[in-house]
Amino acid sequence: MTEPEVPAYGLWSLAIVNSLVFIMFAFSFFKPETRRDWRSFGAFSAFLVALFTEMYGFPLTIYLLSGWLTARFPGVDWFAHDSGHLLEAVFGWQSNPHFGPFHVVSALLIGGGFWLIAAAWRVLYAAQRTGTLATDGPYARIRHPQYVGFVLIMTGFLVQWPTLVTLAMFPVLVFMYVRLALREEREVLAASGDQYVRYMARTPRFVPRIGAASGHGADAEGA
């Protein structure tokens, strides 16, 4: 007697559980307080819901691209769940995609993003309690480590399980985070003046300088 096959999709309970787990996990790292924090966290949560909906619920991307994928890669069962790891399947990874090169890169990006958000929040929280500006830890390298952390996590999920919806959302969310970062800088600049100007002069906004440590001493508030 053969065992019944486990369905590849339509697993809505898994979609809900995974969405909640990752959203709460991100919440525990980010700890939103202001309206701006909630806006950025809400957009990130929407990205996760869209991702897990396709990962476990309905594979919209596979469905829309099934004709092209089948013609281009005829030996692949595109409605098998592992085939949702599109990069692994397209590049011919024959083993378990969870151990494939793209999945490894994905895990590093996601883990690094969560670490960056958590490390930045600890520094920012301590600075807010003392009424100073945060320049230690990740803030010594970049001015907006928490937003960079969100982008790293989203990039990691796109490498692991790309979908048309999340690919469309990604540049919109990045643009939103850039706008939020610029608005924060204007507010902190108005409140701190020359102190923040000096911090800005030596600390890049999003991409750290390779091989050159930023100085400490000025304090900077922001995500």
N, C-alpha and C positions, 0 to 999 in steps of 0.2 A: 504494500500500500504506500503510495507516494504521499509525501507531506505537501500540504497546500503551499503555493508560492506566496511569499510576502509581497504585497503590492509595492511598486516602486514609488508611487505618488498617492495622493489622496489621504495622506497621513496628517490630517489637520491637527490632531492632538499634539503631534511632534512639532508641527510648525508653531503652535501656540506656546508650548513648553519651552522650546529653544529661544523663541523671541523674548519671553519673559525672563528666562535665565540670563541671557546676554544683556538685556536692558537693565535688569537689577544689578548684574555684575558691573556694568558701566556706571550705574548710579552710585554704587559703593565706592568707585574710584573717583568719580567727578564731583559728586555731592553738590548739585546745583542749588543756588540760593536766590540769585537775582532773576528778574524777568529775562534778561539776556542769557543767563545760564540755562534757564529752562527752554528758551527758544533753540539754542544750539543743541541741547540734549534731546529735545523733541524731534528735531530734524534727523539726528543720528538714529533715534529709535525708529523713525519711519523707514529709514534705510534698512535696518535690521528686519523689520516686519516684511518689507518687500522681498528681501533676500530669502528668508525662511519660508515665505509663502510659496516661492518657486522651488525651493530646495525640497520641501516635503509635501506641499499641497498640490498645486497645479503648475506643471513646467511650461509656462507660457513661451519662454524663449525657445525651448526645444520644439514646441508645437509650431511656432511661426517659422522657424528655420529648418524644420524637418526635411522639406523637399531639397533644399540646397545641401544640407549635411549628408543626407542619404546618397545624393548623386556624387558628392565630392569624396565621401568616405563610406563606400558601400558595405564594408565589412563590420560596421559598428552598429550595435543595437542602441539607437539614440534614446529610446525610452526606458532603457535600463537605468537604475538610479546612479550607478557609478559613472555613466556617460555624462551626467550633469557637470562633472568636473571637466568642462569643455577643453581647457588647455591640455590637460593630460591626455584626453581622448584624441584631440586633433593632432598632437605630436606623437601619437602612437605608443604611449606608455601602456604596456600590456599587463603589468602587475597591478596590485591594489593601488588605486590612485591616492589613497591616504598616505602612502609612503613615497609618492612620486616627488620629483623636484619642485614642481609648482606648489604642491601642498606644503612642502617644507618651507619654502619661501613665504607662503601665506602665513604659516604658524609663527615664523619669526617676526613678520610685520605686525600681526595681531598682538602677539605677546609684547613686542617692543612698544606698541601704541598704548596698551594698558599700563605698562610700567611707566611710560613717560607721563601719562595723565595722573597716575597716583603720586609719582615723585614731585610733580609740579604742584599738585594740590596741597601736599604737606608744607611746602615752602610758602605758598600763597596764604594758606591758613595761618601760619605762624606770623607772617608779615602783617596780615590784617588785624590780628590780635594785638600787635604792638604798635599799630598805626604807622608802619614803615612801608617801604616798597620792597618787593621781592626780587633779589638779584642772586641768590644762592642756588645751588643745584642746577636744574635745567634752565632756570632763568639767567644763569651766567653765560649760557651758550646761545639761547634764542629768546626772543621777547614773548612768544606766544606758544609755549610748549604743549598746553592742553589742546589747543586747536590742531596743532601738528599731530598730536597723538590720535585724535579722531580721524584725521586724514589717513594716517598709517593703518589704522584698523580697517577702514573702508577699503583701502587699497588691497590689504591682505585678503579680505573677503572677495573682492573682485578677481584676484588671482586664483583663488580657490574655486569659486563658483560664479562666474560672470553671467549676468542676465541683462536683457535689454533695458529693463526698468531701472536696475541699480546703475547701469552704465549711464543712463540718461540723468539719474539723480546725482551722480557723483560730481560733475562739474558745477551743478547748481549749488550743492552743499559746500564745495570748496569756495565758490564765489561768496556765499553767505558768510563763511568763516573769515574770509579776507575782509569783508566789509565790517564784520563785528570787531575784528582786530584793529582796523583803522579807526573805528569809532572809539574804541577803548583808549587808543593812543592819544586821540584828541582830548578826551576827558582827563586822562592822567597828566597830559602835558599842561592843560589849563590849571590843574590843581598843584602840580609839583614844579613846573617851570624849568629852570636850568638844571635841576637835579635829574629830571627825566631826559632832558636834551643830551646830557653827558652819557647817560645810560644808552640812549639810542645810538649815539655816535660810535660806541664800541661793541654793541650787541646786535647781531643781525635779527631781522624780524622772524623769519621762518627756517632758514637753512644755516646751520652753524658753519663757522669758518673752520676748515680742516687744518689741524695742527697748530691752532692759535687759540689759547684760552682767553675768554673775556674777563675783564677785571671785575672785582667785587667792590661793593661799597655804596654805590647809589642804589636806591631801591626802586623797584618797578612793579606796579600793580597791573594785573591783566591775566588773561587766560592763556 
